[in-house]
Amino acid sequence: MAEEKDFNDILDDIVLGEEREHKASYEQGFKAGSEAGNPEGYHLGYHRGAELGRELGYYLGIITHYKNLNQESEKKYSEKVLAQLTKVQDLINSFPKTNSEDHDILGMAETIRGQYKKACALLNISSTNPYDAGVSF
């Protein structure tokens, strides 16, 4: 005679079978989602990085212009203004060129924005930036 299974064992097999299928489906879906999301994340990061680079390049151009203008003009800026211009230039030049977990890129960008606005206030010029990335993640 065929071996009879206990009713509780049959229920356990049903429940465990559903759990196994659920786990396998989850793993399959997670893998497919990860593979589909990687290119999208790469392109988003690339785009945001380009926006931030454009913004910092604009700041550096303005700072360099006013430092050159100071050298060519008879009217010189105060030491305080020149120190602030140099500080912004140094911050931009020290900004990391590669992505690393060791750097707080967004924090550094905010520091540069703040120091740039301070330099603009000392120069009595507008600090509005046509390339403001407003990068937020």
C-alpha positions, 0 to 999 in steps of 0.5 A: 500500500502507498505510504500515506502522508499526514494531513499536516505534512501535506499542508506544510509542503503546500506552504513551503512550496509557495515560499520557495516560489516566492523567494525564487520569483523575488530573486529573479525580479531583483536581478532583472531590476538591477540589470535594467536600473544600472544603465539608467543610473549611470546616465543620470549620474553622468548627466548630473555630473556634467551639470555640476561641472558646467556650474563650477566652470562658470564660477571659475570663469567669473573668478578668473575674469575678476582676478585678471581684471584686477591685474590689468586695472589701475583700481585694485581690489582690497586684500579681502576681495582678492583673498576671497577670489583666491579661496573660491578658485582654490576650492574649485581647483581642489574639487575631485575629478573622479567619483569617490566615496571618500569625498562629499561632492555635494557638500563641497559643491555647496561650500563652493556655491556659498563662497562664490556668493560671498565673493560676488557680494564683496565685488558688488555683482550679481551671484545668479548663475545661468548654469545653476545645476541645483544638483540634488539626489 
